[in-house]
Amino acid sequence: MAGSATNLDLNTNSSASVDMAAFTTTNAEVNASTSAGVTLSVKDNLHGKVSTSAKISLKNQPRNVQVDKSTSGRVVM
């Protein structure tokens, strides 16, 4: 998916893969669980939760990252 937005609200789970590497958003709320994978670019604020071996991969360094991590969940920049 390519494009841009001011705000993004994304929930994914159960081994889903969401490739938004060509998508840029100013603010994002991302919740990923159960081995899900999300790739995206966030300019300012990333909030959310990642758990149960899920991964959020960022193409850049947002100004503010507040993501709760549990059960091997991770955020990769």
Helices and strands as residue ranges (DSSP letters): E 2-12, E 17-32, E 37-51, E 55-58, E 64-70, E 74-76
